[in-house]
């Protein structure tokens, strides 16, 4: 039976109380219990359990359980409360950071009023499967052990004697089979089953059912991280790369029977701090010209095997600059002492002349660099500044394309026209 999917949209750090109605949808106690159990399973990092409710943290994305889809949207300032605008911003950030390929889904579907992130990922996965089916699914050799009526392969004598004392016409053998029922297709089949269940009531449900009819019957498995790590790496699996990546995301974020042994849940959540960091990195790398190197995830040993890592390191000739991104509204306040200490150390270890703390805002404001007090050996103009960057364009409805260019222009040795 097809059920109509109910959707509640909230902003990060907001609270849902069970028994209350949000956007004409009731948030029930069973949903609260399921979210609390999911959070406990993930060491309480996604939400905070409050009295009769759930307070969301910096994790954004979507959670679906028992016909209810909760979409958690980012919100960095007071520029707009339009959830459609912030949903578009989240989708664009996921697209830029290559966590989502909207082009594979189609912009027309992304613009649908009722669409949510799971729809986009599900349709992307189904489109990849359609391409694979049209191209022809790969057959593979694999070893099989079972009773057969024809002797082939090697007789497994212990099992043969145990099972065939009466049935003399049968042989228990281990032999090679060449067909489509292999690990790659079993993983895709598991993900397809999850999509079928979780898309019931959405616009892609009928498309999913059609693909199931075209997909071969394969053995049912319960894939986990080790299953994906054991996949062979050869040229035959190359066409499956994208489909397997989406399948991994779907399967590893799916929790069956998490609430009272009845409901199944799929949670696709992203740490907004990490997403903002990756988004800024990609925007700067995209605009950087020859001679300017932009690095992310570059670490150095700090003490006794402990490493430190600034979000972004920029090198322009002999000059080095440090950027640390913060997904929060600074509201004219000073940065924390801990953040400033961190930037001081980054400057020292990377021999950087300038460090910037980058905050999202509804307007752009370049940093005013100020010297750290004290003398740092071999480092000139050891400074730090606070930079605010407008994430939306002047119409306040789509993400700005000039973020990378604006940030590079903050450093006086890098020309603004780059």
C-alpha positions in Angstrom: 0.0 0.0 0.0 1.3 3.5 -0.9 1.5 5.9 2.0 1.7 9.6 1.6 5.0 10.8 3.0 4.8 13.6 5.6 7.5 16.2 5.8 8.6 18.5 8.6 11.3 21.1 7.9 13.3 22.6 10.8 16.5 24.7 11.1 19.6 23.5 12.9 19.5 24.0 16.7 15.7 24.1 16.7 13.5 21.9 18.9 10.7 19.5 18.0 8.4 18.4 20.9 6.3 15.3 20.4 2.5 15.8 20.5 2.8 19.1 18.7 1.9 19.9 15.1 4.5 21.4 12.8 3.6 22.5 9.3 0.3 20.6 9.6 2.2 17.4 10.5 2.1 15.8 14.0 5.4 14.9 15.5 4.5 11.7 17.5 6.1 10.1 20.5 7.2 7.1 18.5 9.2 9.4 16.2 10.8 11.0 19.3 11.7 7.6 20.7 13.3 6.5 17.4 15.4 9.7 17.1 16.5 9.3 20.7 17.6 5.7 20.1 19.4 6.6 16.8 21.2 9.4 18.7 22.2 7.0 21.5 23.5 4.6 18.8 25.7 7.4 17.4 27.0 8.4 20.8 24.6 11.4 21.1 26.3 13.5 18.5 23.3 14.3 16.3 20.7 15.7 18.7 20.1 16.7 22.3 17.2 15.0 24.1 15.2 17.6 26.0 11.9 17.3 27.9 9.5 15.6 25.5 11.5 16.7 22.5 14.6 16.7 20.4 17.0 19.7 20.0 18.9 19.5 16.7 22.6 20.3 16.6 25.0 21.4 13.8 24.1 18.3 11.8 21.9 19.0 8.8 20.3 16.7 6.3 17.3 14.4 6.5 15.9 11.7 8.7 13.0 9.5 7.6 11.0 7.1 9.8 7.6 5.5 9.6 6.2 7.8 6.9 7.7 11.0 8.4 10.6 12.9 6.8 12.4 15.5 9.0 14.6 17.8 7.0 17.1 19.7 9.0 18.3 22.9 7.2 21.3 25.1 7.9 20.8 28.7 9.0 23.7 31.1 9.7 22.1 34.5 10.2 18.8 36.5 10.3 18.8 37.3 6.5 15.9 35.0 5.7 13.6 32.4 7.3 12.6 31.0 3.9 13.2 27.3 4.2 13.1 26.8 0.5 16.1 29.2 0.1 18.1 27.4 2.8 17.2 24.0 1.3 18.6 25.3 -2.0 21.7 26.5 -0.2 22.3 23.1 1.4 21.8 21.3 -1.9 24.2 23.6 -3.6 26.9 23.1 -0.9 26.5 19.3 -1.2 26.8 19.7 -5.0 30.0 21.8 -4.8 31.6 19.5 -2.3 30.7 16.5 -4.5 28.5 14.9 -1.9 25.6 15.2 -4.3 25.3 15.3 -8.1 22.2 17.3 -8.9 22.8 17.2 -12.6 22.3 13.4 -12.5 18.8 14.0 -11.1 17.7 16.9 -13.1 17.2 20.5 -11.9 13.4 20.3 -12.7 13.0 17.6 -10.0 15.2 19.4 -7.5 12.9 22.4 -7.8 9.8 20.4 -6.9 8.1 21.9 -3.9 7.8 18.7 -1.9 11.2 17.2 -2.7 13.7 16.5 0.1 17.3 15.3 0.1 16.5 11.6 0.3 14.4 12.0 -2.9 17.5 13.5 -4.7 19.9 10.7 -3.5 17.3 8.0 -4.3 16.7 9.3 -7.8 20.4 9.7 -8.4 20.9 6.1 -7.4 18.0 4.8 -9.5 19.3 6.8 -12.5 22.7 5.1 -12.1 21.1 1.7 -12.0 19.1 2.5 -15.1 22.3 3.3 -17.0 24.0 0.1 -15.8 21.0 -2.0 -16.8 20.9 -0.5 -20.3 24.7 -1.1 -20.7 24.3 -4.6 -19.5 25.0 -5.9 -16.0 28.3 -7.6 -15.6 28.5 -11.4 -15.0 31.2 -12.7 -12.7 32.8 -16.0 -11.7 32.4 -17.0 -8.1 32.8 -20.2 -6.1 29.6 -22.0 -5.1 29.1 -25.0 -2.8 25.8 -26.9 -3.1 24.0 -30.1 -4.0 23.5 -30.6 -7.8 22.4 -33.4 -10.0 25.3 -33.1 -12.4 28.9 -33.7 -11.4 31.0 -30.6 -12.0 33.8 -29.0 -10.1 35.3 -30.7 -7.0 33.3 -33.1 -4.8 33.4 -32.0 -1.1 33.4 -35.6 0.3 32.5 -34.8 3.9 29.4 -32.9 2.9 28.6 -35.3 0.1 28.5 -38.3 2.4 26.6 -36.3 5.1 23.9 -35.2 2.7 23.7 -37.8 0.0 23.6 -41.2 1.6 20.1 -41.7 0.3 20.1 -39.5 -2.8 22.8 -41.3 -4.8 21.9 -39.2 -7.9 23.2 -36.0 -6.2 26.7 -34.6 -5.8 27.8 -32.0 -3.2 30.4 -30.0 -5.0 32.3 -26.7 -5.0 32.3 -25.3 -8.5 32.6 -22.0 -10.4 29.4 -20.2 -11.4 29.3 -17.4 -14.1 26.2 -15.2 -13.5 24.9 -11.9 -12.3 24.3 -13.0 -8.7 27.6 -11.7 -7.2 28.6 -9.3 -4.4 28.4 -6.1 -6.4 24.8 -6.8 -7.5 23.9 -8.1 -4.0 25.0 -4.7 -2.5 23.0 -2.8 -5.2 20.0 -5.1 -4.6 20.1 -4.3 -0.8 20.2 -0.6 -1.5 17.4 -0.9 -4.0 15.2 -2.7 -1.4 15.9 0.2 1.1 15.0 2.7 -1.6 11.8 0.8 -2.3 10.8 0.8 1.3 11.8 4.4 2.1 10.4 6.0 -1.1 6.9 4.6 -0.6 4.6 7.6 -0.9 7.1 9.7 -2.9 7.2 10.6 -6.6 10.0 8.1 -7.3 8.3 5.0 -5.9 6.9 3.9 -9.3 10.3 4.4 -10.9 11.9 2.2 -8.2 9.4 -0.6 -8.8 10.1 -0.5 -12.5 13.8 -0.9 -11.9 13.3 -3.8 -9.5 11.5 -5.7 -12.3 14.6 -5.2 -14.6 17.2 -6.0 -11.9 18.3 -9.6 -11.6 17.2 -11.7 -8.6 20.2 -11.9 -6.3 21.0 -13.3 -2.9 19.9 -11.1 0.0 22.8 -9.9 2.2 23.3 -7.4 5.0 26.3 -5.3 3.8 28.4 -3.4 6.3 31.7 -1.4 6.2 33.8 -4.6 5.8 31.6 -5.7 2.8 32.4 -2.5 1.0 36.1 -2.7 1.9 36.2 -6.3 0.5 35.0 -5.3 -3.0 37.4 -6.2 -5.7 39.2 -3.4 -7.5 39.3 -4.1 -11.3 38.2 -2.6 -14.5 34.9 -4.5 -14.5 33.8 -2.6 -11.4 34.7 0.9 -12.7 31.2 1.5 -14.3 29.7 0.7 -10.9 31.7 3.2 -8.9 29.1 5.9 -8.5 26.2 3.5 -7.9 28.3 1.7 -5.2 29.2 5.0 -3.5 25.5 6.0 -3.2 24.6 2.5 -2.1 27.2 2.7 0.6 25.7 6.0 1.8 22.2 4.5 1.8 23.1 1.2 3.4 25.4 2.4 6.1 23.0 5.1 7.2 20.0 2.8 7.3 19.0 1.5 10.7 16.4 -1.3 10.7 14.1 -2.0 13.6 15.6 0.9 15.7 12.3 1.9 17.3 10.6 -0.8 19.4 11.4 -3.4 16.7 8.9 -1.9 14.3 10.1 1.1 12.4 13.0 1.4 10.1 15.0 4.6 9.8 17.3 6.2 7.3 19.4 9.2 8.4 21.5 11.2 6.0 23.2 13.9 8.1 26.2 16.1 7.5 28.2 18.1 10.1 27.6 21.7 9.0 31.0 22.8 10.3 32.8 20.3 8.0 30.5 21.0 5.1 31.2 24.8 5.4 34.9 24.1 5.6 34.9 21.9 2.5 32.7 24.4 0.6 35.0 27.3 1.2 38.0 25.2 0.3 36.4 24.2 -3.1 35.4 27.7 -3.9 38.9 29.0 -3.3 40.5 26.2 -5.2 38.2 26.8 -8.1 39.2 30.5 -8.4 42.9 30.2 -7.6 45.2 31.0 -10.5 48.6 29.5 -11.4 51.2 30.1 -8.7 48.6 30.0 -5.8 48.4 26.7 -4.0 45.4 25.9 -1.8 45.5 23.0 0.6 42.9 21.4 2.9 43.5 18.8 5.6 47.2 19.7 5.9 48.5 18.7 9.3 51.8 18.9 11.3 52.9 17.1 14.5 52.4 19.4 17.5 53.5 17.4 20.5 54.1 13.7 21.2 52.4 12.5 18.1 49.5 14.9 18.4 48.8 16.8 15.2 47.3 20.2 14.5 45.5 21.0 11.2 44.2 24.4 10.0 41.2 24.2 7.7 42.8 25.8 4.7 46.4 26.7 3.9 47.2 29.1 1.0 50.6 29.6 -0.5 51.5 32.4 -2.9 55.2 32.3 -3.6 57.1 32.6 -0.3 54.0 33.8 1.5 51.7 31.5 3.5 48.2 32.3 4.8 45.9 30.4 7.1 42.1 30.2 7.0 39.9 28.6 9.7 36.2 28.4 8.9 33.5 28.8 11.6 29.8 28.0 10.8 28.3 30.4 13.4 27.0 34.0 13.5 29.6 36.0 15.3 27.2 39.0 15.6 29.9 41.6 16.1 31.3 39.7 19.1 35.0 38.9 19.5 36.2 35.4 18.7 36.9 33.1 21.5 40.3 33.1 23.2 40.6 29.4 22.2 40.1 30.2 18.5 42.7 33.0 18.7 45.2 30.8 20.4 44.7 28.2 17.7 45.3 30.8 15.0 48.5 32.0 16.8 49.9 28.4 16.8 48.9 27.9 13.1 50.8 31.0 12.1 53.9 29.9 14.1 54.0 26.3 12.8 53.2 27.2 9.1 55.4 30.4 9.2 52.3 32.3 8.1 52.0 36.0 8.0 48.3 36.3 8.2 45.5 34.1 9.6 41.7 34.6 9.1 38.7 33.3 10.9 35.9 33.1 8.3 32.3 33.4 9.4 29.1 33.3 7.3 27.0 36.4 7.2 24.3 38.3 5.3 26.9 40.8 4.2 30.7 40.6 3.4 33.3 42.4 5.6 37.0 42.0 4.9 39.2 41.2 7.9 41.1 44.0 9.7 44.4 42.3 10.5 46.0 43.0 13.9 49.3 41.9 15.2 49.6 39.3 17.9 51.5 40.6 20.9 55.0 39.3 21.3 57.9 38.4 19.0 57.7 35.4 16.8 61.0 34.2 15.4 61.4 34.2 11.6 57.8 35.4 11.0 57.0 38.9 9.9 53.6 40.6 10.3 52.2 37.7 12.5 48.6 38.8 12.3 45.0 37.6 12.6 41.7 38.9 11.4 38.0 38.2 11.3 36.4 37.9 7.9 32.7 37.8 7.2 31.5 36.4 3.9 28.0 36.8 2.4 26.9 33.4 1.3 23.9 34.6 -0.8 23.9 36.9 -3.8 22.2 40.3 -3.7 18.8 38.7 -4.4 19.2 36.6 -1.3 17.9 33.4 -3.0 21.0 31.5 -4.3 24.6 31.1 -3.1 27.1 33.7 -4.1 29.5 32.8 -6.9 32.2 35.3 -5.8 33.0 33.7 -2.4 36.4 32.3 -3.5 37.4 35.6 -5.2 36.4 37.7 -2.2 38.4 35.6 0.2 41.5 35.6 -1.9 41.3 39.4 -2.3 41.6 39.7 1.5 45.3 38.9 1.3 47.1 42.0 0.0 49.7 40.1 -2.0 47.0 38.4 -4.0 45.4 40.7 -6.6 41.6 41.2 -6.3 41.0 40.5 -10.0 42.1 36.8 -9.5 
